[in-house]
C-alpha cells in the first residue's frame, strides 16, 4: 500500500463546497438582477456596443428587445448549457464574469445571424471588455 496524505477534517472538501456555494450564489443573484432590470441593462449594453463600434445595426430597438429577452430567458437556462456556451472563452480574463462571457459568446455566435445586424467588429477580448463594462455593475461582491 502506498502512503498518501489524509486530511481527517475534510478541509479540502470544505473549501471546494464553499467556492461552489459562492459561485452559485453569484449566478443566482446576477440572473435575478439581470431579469429584474433587463430593459435598462439591454439599453445600456446596446448603447455601449454601438459606441464601441462592436455592432452595426439597422434597428437599435430590435437589438435592445433581443438582449432584454435574452436576460429574461437566462434564468431558465441549465447550468450545463451556460457552461457549454462560455467554454471557449473561459481563459479570456483572470477572473471572468460568467454573464459577460455568455453575452460575448452570444454576440459572436448568434447575434451575427440576427436580421437587423449588419456586422460585428472586434475580437473576443474587445467585445468582452465592452460587455463587461456594463455587466460588471451587477456582479455581487461576495
N, C-alpha and C positions, 0 to 999 in steps of 0.2 A: 504494500500500500504506500502511496505517495503522501508526502507531507503537504499540507496546504493550510493556508491561514483561514481560521474560522472565527467569525465575529459572532459571539453568542448574543449580542444585543441587537443585531439586525440594523445597525446604523446605516449601512449601505442601502438597504431596502427602504428605510425611513426617508432618506434623502431623495431617492427616486420617486417615492409616493408624494412627497412634499412638492417636488418640481412638477409632477403631473397634475396635482391639485391646483397649483398656481397657474399652470398653463390653461387648464380647463376653466378656471375662474376668469382668467383674462379673456379667453374666447367667448365665454357666455356674456360677460359684461360688454365686450366690443360689439357682439352681434345685437344685443339688446339696444345699445345706444345707436348703432347704425340703422336699425329698423325704426326706432323712435324718431330719429332725425334724418330719415332717408332723403327727404326733399331738400333740406338745407345742405346736407353732405353732397348730394349729386350736383346741386347748383355750384357749390364751391369747387368740387372736383372738376367738373366740365370747364369752368372758367379757368382753373389752373392749367388744365391740359391745352386749352386754346391759347392762353397767354404764353405758355412754354413752347408753343408750336409743336406739340406732340401729335395732336389730331387736327385734321381739316375736315369740316363737315358742311353740309348744306342746310342742316336744321339743328341748331343748338338745343331747342326744346325737346326734340325727339331723343337726342342723346341723354339729356337730363332725365327724361322719363325712363329710358333704358337703365341707367345707373340706379335710379330710385327703385325701380322694380327689382334689380339685382340685389340691392341692400336688403330689401324686404324678404327675398327668397333665400338669402344666405342662412338665415336662422333654421330653415327646414332641411338644409343640406346635411348629408352624412359627413362625419369627420374623415372617413376614408376618401370621399370624393374631393374634399377640400385639400387633403394632404397629397392626393394624386395630382391635382391641378398645380399645386405650388412646388412639387418636387424638383422640376428643372431649375428653379430659381433659388433654392434654399441657400446656396453659397454666395448670393449676391451681396449680402451685408452681414456684419458680425453678429448683430442681434436683430434679425429681421422682424418686422411687423407682419404677422401672418396674413392679415387682411390686405395690406398693401401688396404683398406678394401675389395674393389671389387676384386682386383687381388688375395688377400689372400683367399677369399671365392671361387674364380675360381680355384685356386690351389687345395683346399680341396675337392670341389665337382666335378669339371670337368676334371682337368688335370690328375687326377689319372686314368682316363679311356683312356688316350692317348696311342697309340700303342707303342711309344718309351719311355714311363715312366716305369721304373722298380718298384720304390717305392717312397713314400713321407714320410719324417720323421719329427718329431717335433709336438708340439701342436700349436694351433691357434696363441698364443702370439709370439712364436719364428718365425713362418712363417711371421706374420705381421711385426715384427721388421726387418727381413731380407728384405722384400719387401719395407717397408717404408724407409729404409736406402738409397734406390735408388730413390724412387718416391718423397721423401720429397724435393728433389732438384728442382723439377718442380712446387712445390706448391708456389703460389704467396704470397707475403707479403702484405696483404690488410689491 
